[in-house]
Amino acid sequence: MDPESEGPQIIKVTPLQQMLASCSGAILTSLMVTPLDVVKIRLQAQNNPFSKGKCFVYSNGLMDHLCVCEEEGNKAWYKKPGRFQGTLDAFLKIVRNEGIKSLWSGLPPTLVMAVPATVIYFTCYDQLSALLRSKLGENESRIPIIAGTIARSMYWYNYEVLKKWFCAKSGLYEPTFMINFTSGALSGSFAAVATLPFDVVKTQKQTQLWKYESHKISLPMSTWTIMKNIVAKNGFAGLFTGLIPRLIKIAPACAIMISTYEFGKTFFQKQNARRQQC
C-alpha cells in the first residue's frame, strides 16, 4: 500500500517536550490572569476587611488556593487599603500608587503549586490519550472522556469535540492557533457554568470552616444541605452567583493555557520532523 494514501505522518512529541509546552502555558496563563484576581481580592477586602485568621480564595487562572490572613495590619498585599470605585479604577490606582508589580502580588508561591500540577495534568492527559488511541483506535469517541476523567473532569471532552468541529468547518486537517484558542475558551466556559454551583457551595463551606475555627459554632453543613438552603433563599439562580466574573477569568485562562500548550507541541513537532529528515 502506498504510504501516502494512509494520510500524513504523525510526528510524536516526547513527554519532556509536552512538559515544557505545558510549563510555558502555565506560566503565561498565571502572568495574564493573576492581576484580575489581585484586583478582585482588593475590592473584596475594601468592602469586607479581612481579619486575622479569615480565609479567602486566591486563583492564578490555573488553580484556586485557600489562603489565610496572618497579619493584623495593612502590610500584606491582600489587606492594603483602597478607595476603588470599580475594577478599572482599582487597576489604575494600584498601578499609579503602588507600581505595576503589585498586580502580580502573591504570584510566586502559587506558581510553585500550580505549575507542577498543571504540567503533570496536561502531560498525563496527552500520554493517556495516545495510549488509548493505540488500543481503541484513532477515532474512538470515548478517549477524551476516559483520559479526561483520569487526568481531570469533562473540560477535555468539550475541547476535543469543538476542535474537531472547527477543523471540519474550516476544511483543515490540523487545528490552527485560533481554533485551539477558541475551543479552549468555549470548553472552559462550559466547564465554568457546569461547575459553578459546586464552587458556590465550596465558598460557603470555606466560610463556615473559618467561622467554626474562630467562633466554635456548629460543624459545617453538608454539600446537599447548603445547596438546598441556597435554592430556598435565593432560588435556583443562587447556585450561579458570580457567573459573569467567573467566565471573564476562566474563559481567557483556558484559552491562553491550551493554545500556548498546543503551540508549544506544534513547535516541538516541527523540530522533531527536521531531525528525522536530517
N, C-alpha and C positions, 0 to 999 in steps of 0.2 A: 504494500500500500504506500502511496506517495505521502511522505511525512507532512507535506504542505497541506494535504487535504484534512489533516487532523486538527487544524487551527494553529494559531501562533504558539510558539514555545513559551512555557511559563518559567520565568526566571525566579528562583527561590530567594527569599531573604532570610538570613541567619537569625537565630534568636537574639544574638548580641546586637545586630542591626535593628531588630524590632525594638529592643530595649532603648537603644539610642534615639530612635524616632519617637517613641512614646515619652522619653525623658524630655526631649526638646519641646514636645507638645504640652507636657505638664507644666514646665517652667513658663512657657509663653502664656498659657491659659491663666496661671496664677498671677503673672505680671499684669495681664489685661483686666482681670476681673476683681482682684483684691481691692482696688480703690472703691468699687461700688459697695463692698461690704464695710469698708472702713467708714465711709460716709453714712451708711445705714446705721451702724452702731453708734456713731457720734450723735446722730439725730435722735436715736432712742435714748441715749444717755442724757441728752439735753432735756427731754420731756420727763424721763423717769430715771433720776440719778442712780447709778449702780452703787449699792452699799457694799461694804466689805463682806466677802463670803457669798455674794449673789452670783448666780450663773448667767451666762449669755452664750449664744451660739455664734461662732465665727466661721466664715467659709472663705476659701480662696478660689472658689469656682470648681474645685475638684471634690472636696470633702468638707463636711461640717465637723466642727470641733467644739466641744463644750468647754468653755473657759470659765474660770472663777476669779472674781475681783479679789485681789490680795492686798491692795493698798487703800488706806483711808483717805489720803489727799488726792490732788488732781495731777499727780506726776505721771501716772500710767496713760498710755495713748488713748485708751478707751474711756477715760474719765476727764479728759481735758474739756473745760467749759467752752461752750459755743453760743452764739446768738444767730442761729441759722434760720432762714425763712423757708428753706426747702432744699432739695437735692442739689440743684445747680448753685444756689447761694452757698451751700456748705462746701462744694468743690472749690469755688473761687476764694472763699475766705480762708480755708485751710491752706491752700497754696500760697496765698498772699501773706498770711500771718505766721505760718509755721514752716513754709517751704514745701516744695513738691514731693520730697521724700516722705512726708507724713502720710501721703495717700497709700503708702506701702508699709505702714506701721504694722508690726506683728506678723509680717510675712515669713521671715527666716524660720521660726520654729514650726510653722505649719508646712513649709516646704519639706522639712526634714521628715514629716509624717506622710504628706500627700504624694510627693514624687515617687518614693519607692513603692507605695501601694498602687499607684496608677501604672507604673512601669510593669509590675507583676501582673496586674489585671489585664492590660492590653496585650502583653506578650502571651499570657496564658490563653486568652481568647483566640488569638491567631494560631497558636500551636494546636489547640484543641480543634479548631475549625479545619486545619489542614489534615489532622489525624482522622477526623470523622469523614471528610471528603474522600480520603483514600479508602475508607472502609465502606461507606454508604453510597458513594458516587458524587460527582461534581455538582449535580443539580438537585440533590436531596434537600427538600424544603425544611426538614426538621433540624438541620445542622445549626443555624443561628440560635434556635430555641435551646437545644441541648447544651451547646458551648456557652451560650449566654447565661443559662441557669447555673452552670458550674462556675463560671467566671464572675457573673453578675446578672441580675434580672433584666427584663424583656427589652430595654433600650436597643440592644443589638439586633433583635428581630426586626423592629421597625426600620432601623438604619439600613440593614441589608435589603429589605423589600423596597424601600424608597430609592436606594441607589440603583437597583436593577431596573426599576420603573423609569427613572430619569434617563438611564442609559438607553433603554428601549425607545423612549420617546425621542431622544436625540439621535438615534441611529448609531450609537457609539458602542464599541466593544469594551473599552476601558473607561471608567469614570474620570472626569476632569476634576480639577481642584474645586471649581464652583459646585459641581454635583455633590462632591463629598461634603462641602461646607453647608449646602442647603439641606442635604439628607441628615447631617448631624444636628442642625438647628431644629428641624422638624421633629426628628425622633426624640431629641432632648425635650422638646415642648410637650410631646405626647406623654413621655415618661413623667414630666413635671406635673402635668394635670392628674395623671393616674395615681401618683404617689402623694399628692398634696394633702389629702385627708389624714394620712398617716403622719405626715410632717407636722400638721396642726396638733395632732394628739401627742406627738413626741415633745413638742414645745411645752404643752400643758403639763406633761408628766415631769419634764425637767424642772419646771417652775414649782410643781408640788414637791419634788425631791428637795429643792432648796428650802422651801417653807418647812418641810418636815425636819431637816437637819438644823435649821435656825430656830424654829419655834416649837419643835416637838409636837406637831399636830399629828393627826392620824396618818397612817401609811398611804402612799399614793394609790389612786383608784386604778382599776384595770383599763386596758385599752377600749374594750367594748363599752364599759360604763361611761368613760369620758366621751366617746362618740355619741352615745345616746343623750348625754347631758348637753352637748353642743347642739345637736339637732333640736332638742326640746327648747333650748333657749334662743337660738338664732336661726333655726330652720336648716334645711339641707345645705343651703348656701354657706352656712357657717363652717362647714368642713373644707371649704375652698377659700377661706380668708387668706389674703395676701397673694392671690394667684398672679396678678399683674407684675408685682415686684419680682416674684419667683421666676416668671417667664423671662423678664428683662435680663436676669442674671444667668439663668440656666441655659437658655437658647444660645446666646453667643459663646458661653463657656464650652458647651458641647460642640458647637460648630468649629471653634478655634482648635479644640483638642483633637477632634477626629480628622479635620482637614490637614492639620500640621502633621499628624501621625501618618496619614496616607501619603502626604507629600514626601515625608522622610523615607517611607518604604519605597516609593517610586524612584527616589534619588538613588537608593542603595541597589535597587533592581537594575538600573541603568549602569551603575558602576560594576556590578557583577557580570552583566552582559558583555561589557567591554573587556573584562578579564577573560571571559570564556572565548572571545574572538581572537585574543592575542596568542 
